[in-house]
């Protein structure tokens, strides 16, 4: 082998790839970027998930109170225009007004206490409530009440409701014959949307 052959053999390969150190650096950078992206999405979407869970639980709470207590009817009123809602309770013979008879499901020793003008404002967590659909129509003011069997009845608008001994006898209420859909939208960075469904006849919330 002459000198020229040795020189040719010693030439570095033109197909040399990344070194192990370079590959590790690439994977570390990708991992950091992925962790930042996931944490940002989780933080941005957590608000709407919190509101969704709270609203579901409050509707279930109202239904449970109506079924297992002797304190008349229970329900919830939702005001789409102001992105808020509140629980209501009324006795037989009373007239339930829009925004009247508000109660909250927490208090001293587990007892209900008056809201004193407060309500659950979803807008404070950048979550908007969309127009509520049920059957063939939509509404921006919904009253959803439950009787002692847990059967849901609804009323649209801000008019007062006369509470009768049997809700089905009330001319101000309609038995929930179609599912109700309550859309929620995160107006913050995530722009995530969720929909709460109240099932007809039973009031079940999946």
C-alpha positions in Angstrom: 0.0 0.0 0.0 1.5 3.3 -1.0 1.1 6.7 0.6 -1.7 7.7 -1.7 -3.8 4.7 -0.7 -3.3 5.4 3.0 -4.4 9.0 2.6 -7.6 7.9 0.8 -8.4 5.4 3.4 -8.0 7.9 6.3 -10.6 10.3 4.9 -13.7 10.8 7.1 -17.0 9.4 5.9 -19.3 11.8 4.1 -22.3 10.0 5.7 -21.5 10.8 9.3 -24.7 11.4 11.4 -25.5 13.1 14.7 -23.4 12.3 17.7 -24.9 10.9 20.8 -24.4 14.2 22.6 -26.3 16.1 19.8 -29.2 13.7 19.9 -29.5 14.0 23.7 -29.5 17.8 23.4 -32.3 17.6 20.8 -34.4 15.3 23.0 -33.9 17.5 26.0 -35.0 20.7 24.2 -38.1 18.8 22.7 -39.0 17.6 26.2 -38.8 21.1 27.7 -41.0 22.6 24.9 -43.6 19.7 25.3 -43.7 20.2 29.1 -44.3 23.9 28.7 -47.0 23.4 26.1 -48.9 20.8 28.2 -48.7 22.8 31.4 -50.0 25.9 29.6 -53.0 24.0 28.1 -53.8 22.4 31.4 -53.7 25.7 33.2 -55.9 27.4 30.5 -58.5 24.7 30.3 -58.7 24.1 34.1 -61.1 27.0 34.6 -63.8 25.7 32.3 -63.5 22.2 33.7 -63.9 23.6 37.2 -67.1 25.6 36.2 -68.5 22.5 34.4 -68.0 20.3 37.4 -69.5 23.0 39.8 -72.6 23.6 37.7 -73.2 19.8 37.3 -72.8 19.3 41.0 -75.1 22.2 41.9 -77.9 20.9 39.6 -77.5 17.4 41.1 -77.6 19.0 44.5 -80.8 20.7 43.8 -82.4 17.5 42.5 -81.2 15.6 45.6 -82.6 18.3 48.0 -86.0 18.2 46.2 -86.1 14.4 46.6 -84.9 13.9 50.1 -86.1 17.0 52.1 -89.5 18.4 52.9 -88.5 21.9 52.0 -90.6 22.3 48.8 -89.1 22.5 45.4 -85.5 23.1 44.6 -83.8 24.1 41.4 -81.4 26.4 39.6 -81.7 29.6 37.6 -79.2 30.4 34.9 -78.7 33.9 33.4 -76.9 33.6 30.1 -76.7 37.4 29.6 -74.6 37.8 32.8 -72.8 34.5 32.8 -74.0 33.5 36.2 -76.4 31.1 38.0 -77.8 30.5 41.5 -79.8 27.8 43.4 -83.4 28.5 44.4 -85.8 27.0 46.9 -89.5 27.6 47.2 -92.4 26.2 49.3 -95.8 25.2 48.0 -98.1 28.2 47.5 -95.2 30.6 47.0 -94.5 32.6 43.9 -90.9 32.1 42.8 -89.5 35.3 41.2 -86.5 35.6 38.9 -83.5 35.9 41.2 -85.6 35.5 44.4 -85.3 32.8 47.1 -81.7 32.2 46.3 -79.8 29.8 48.5 -76.3 28.3 48.5 -75.4 24.7 49.2 -72.8 25.5 51.8 -72.9 27.1 55.2 -72.3 26.7 58.9 -72.7 23.1 60.0 -73.8 22.1 56.5 -77.0 24.2 56.6 -78.1 26.3 53.6 -77.6 30.0 54.0 -78.9 33.0 52.0 -76.9 34.2 49.1 -77.5 37.8 50.1 -77.4 39.0 46.5 -74.4 36.9 45.5 -74.4 34.2 42.8 -71.9 32.0 40.9 -70.3 34.2 38.3 -68.6 32.1 35.7 -67.3 35.2 34.0 -64.9 35.7 36.9 -63.1 32.6 35.6 -63.4 33.7 31.9 -66.1 31.1 31.2 -69.1 32.2 29.2 -72.5 30.5 29.3 -74.1 30.1 25.8 -77.8 30.1 24.8 -79.5 27.1 26.4 -81.3 24.8 24.0 -84.2 22.5 24.7 -86.5 20.9 22.2 -86.8 23.3 19.3 -86.1 26.5 21.1 -83.4 28.4 22.9 -83.4 30.7 26.0 -81.0 33.0 27.8 -82.9 32.8 31.1 -83.7 29.3 32.5 -85.4 28.1 35.6 -85.0 24.4 36.2 -87.0 22.9 39.1 -87.3 19.4 40.5 -90.3 17.9 42.3 -90.1 15.3 45.1 -89.6 12.5 42.6 -86.6 14.3 41.1 -88.6 15.0 37.9 -87.3 18.2 36.1 -89.5 21.0 35.1 -88.4 24.2 33.3 -89.5 27.7 32.7 -87.9 30.2 30.3 -87.8 34.0 30.8 -87.9 36.1 33.9 -91.6 35.8 34.8 -92.6 34.6 38.3 -93.6 31.0 38.8 -96.5 29.8 41.1 -95.4 26.8 43.0 -98.2 24.2 43.3 -98.3 21.0 45.3 -97.7 19.1 42.1 -95.4 20.9 39.7 -97.1 19.2 36.7 -100.3 21.2 37.6 -98.4 24.5 37.4 -99.3 26.5 34.3 -95.9 28.3 34.6 -93.8 25.2 34.3 -93.3 22.6 31.6 -92.2 19.0 32.2 -88.8 18.5 30.7 -89.7 16.4 27.6 -86.5 17.1 25.7 -82.8 17.2 26.8 -81.4 20.6 27.7 -78.0 21.6 26.5 -76.0 24.2 28.4 -72.9 25.3 26.5 -69.8 26.7 28.2 -66.9 28.4 26.5 -63.6 29.4 27.9 -63.1 32.9 26.7 -59.4 32.9 27.8 -56.4 31.6 26.0 -57.6 28.0 25.6 -61.0 28.7 23.9 -62.2 25.3 25.0 -65.9 24.5 24.8 -67.9 22.1 26.9 -71.6 21.2 27.0 -73.7 20.1 30.0 -76.7 18.0 29.2 -79.7 17.6 31.4 -81.6 14.5 30.4 -85.4 14.7 29.8 -87.8 13.2 32.3 -85.1 12.0 34.7 -82.8 15.1 35.1 -79.8 12.8 34.8 -76.5 14.6 34.0 -73.9 12.4 32.2 
